[in-house]
Amino acid sequence: MLPAPATRHLFRFTAVQRRSVTSLFSNLVTRPTGRAIRSGVESQIAEMDGPAHAACLSILDFSQVRVLDYSCADEIVAKLLLRFSGEERPAEAFFVVLGVQEHHEEAIEAVLERHSLLLVARDDEGQVKLLGDAGPAHRAVWEALTRRGRARAHEVAGDTGLSEGAAEATLAALLGHRVATAHPDGTISPLSVLLDD
């Protein structure tokens, strides 16, 4: 089961960035290729203007990627998430992947599970998924949150059959893994709602 990191989760999103991972490569294989793409994403985030403590949603588009191997998925996806989820993260950056196809999912899921990470993905049909190392309670809460778009712990508890305390702890875990965001009114949204803002 995923831990629930004790961090503050109220962010004001000032930018949504769409970053295509296929501008130079449609076959994402080898660690050097992955490192080059990750370095480019990190540079773009570092160059962003905006108020201190503002957050950005960085969208990685895999829609034109034909091949994605494990080493490249690890270099791009896992290492980006690890760098921007730790206490020493260089910026408040959140990540969503688009255009995820079945052959991408296998490599992405494997690296997420190895590092105990979660990631929001939207496929070509618009279906939003939670990828990674999540147990049944996390997936049930995620699905309830996605259906509602924005909810409080007691609403999620009612939808899932979990106790309010368990729903609250699970929501905290989703926030800690940066796949959800909290609002000043106490409601929580899945990160995917920011795609339509």
N, C-alpha and C positions, 0 to 999 in steps of 0.2 A: 504494500500500500504506500502511496505517496505521502511524504511528510507535508505539514502545513507550515511553511516558513513564516516567522513572525516579522512581517515587514508592512509598511504603510502602502496602501494600494489606491489612493486617490490621485488620478493623473488628469491633467488637462491636455488633451491631444491637440497639437497645433498643426500637425502635418500628416498627411497620408502619402507615402511614397510608393510608387509602383516601380519595382526593379525587376527587369526581365533577366533571368539567368541565362538566356539564350542569345544575347546580343553577339557573342563571339563563338559560342559552342552549342551545338545541338546534341552532341554525344558527350555526356558528362562522365568521364572515366579518368581515373588516376588522381592521386592526392595533389599533385602540382596544379592541375586544372581546378580542383575544388578550392585550393588555397588562393588562386588568382581571383576567382569569383568572390570568395568571402572577403578578401582584401578590398576589392572594389566596393562591395556593400558597406563595409566598415568605414571606408574613406568618405562615401557619400553621407553617411550618418554623421560623421565628424564635422563635415562641412556645412551642416544644416544651421540656419540662423533661427533664432527664436528665444523666448524668455527662458531664464534659468528654471530648471525642474520641469520644463514642458516635455511632453512625450511625443514620440512619432510612431506611427504604424508603418512598418516597412513590408511591402508586399512582394514576395518572390514568385514570379510567374514561371511555371514549369510547362506551360501549354505546348511549347514547341520542342521540348526535350524528348528525343527519341530513346536515348539510353541513359540510365542513371545507375552507376554501380555503388557498392557499399562505401568504398573509400571516399568517393566524391560526396555522397550524402553525409558522411561523417564530417568531412572538411567544411562543407557549406552549412548544412542544417544544424547538426549537433553542436559544432563549435561556435556558431553564431548564437544559438540559444544559451549555451554555457557562458559565453563571454558577457552577454547582456542580461543574465539573470542573477549573477552573483553580487555580493555586497560591493565589490570593487568595479562594477560595470561603468563603462565610460560615458554612457548616456541612457536615458529612459527610452529604449527602443523595444518595440514589440513586433512580432513577426507572424504573418499569415502566408500560407502558400496557396497559390491558385493553379488551376489546370492540372491537378494531380490525377494521374491515371493509375490503373491497377499495377502496371509494371514499375511505377515510381514508388508506390506505397510500400512494397516489400522492402526495398532498401531503406526508405525513410523510417518505417516502423522498427526495423532492426536496430538502427543507430539510436533512435529515441529510447527504446526499451533498454539498450545497453547502458545508457547514461541516466535512466530514470527521468526522462523529459516528456513534456507534452507539447503538442503543436496543433493549431487550428488549420484546417485545410478545406478548400472548396474545389470541387471537381468541375468539369466542363458543363455538367447539367445543373450546376448551382447548388448541389447538395453539400451541406457543411458537415464536416466530420472532426472528431477529436482523435488525433493519432498519438500513439505512444503508450507509455507505461501507466495505464489507468485501470483500476479495478471496477467491479460492477457498480458500486455506489457512486464512484466518480462519473461513470458513463451515464447512469440514471439521472444524476443531478445535472450533468451537461445537457442531456436531451431535454429535460424539463426547462432549463434555462434557455435553451435555443428555441423551444416552442413559444415560450412567453416573451422572449426578447429582453426582458428586464423584470427582475423579481426580487423579493425579500426571502429570507430563510424560511419563514413559516409557510410561504406560498410553495416553495420548492418541496418542503416537507410534505405538504398536502398532496402534491403531484406524485411524489415518489414513494410515500409510505414510510419514509425515514422519520425518526424523531427530529424535533426542531434542532436539538443540539447536534445531532449527526449531520443534518443538512447544513448547519452553520459551519461545522468543521470541514465538511467537504467543499463548501464554497470557498472557505479560506485556503484550502489546498489548491483549488483552481486559480484563485487570485495569486497565490504564491508562485505558481508555475506560469503565470502571465498569459493565461488563455481566457481570462475574464478581467473585467475592470469594474471598480466600484464607483458609484456616483455619490455626490454630497447628500442626497436624500436617503441614503442607506440601501438603495437598490443595487443590484449587480447585473451586469450584462455579459454575454459571451463576447469575446473579442470580435467575432464575425459581424456583429451589428455595425461596427465602424466601417465596414466595407461599403455600406449603403449610404453613409453620411456624406 
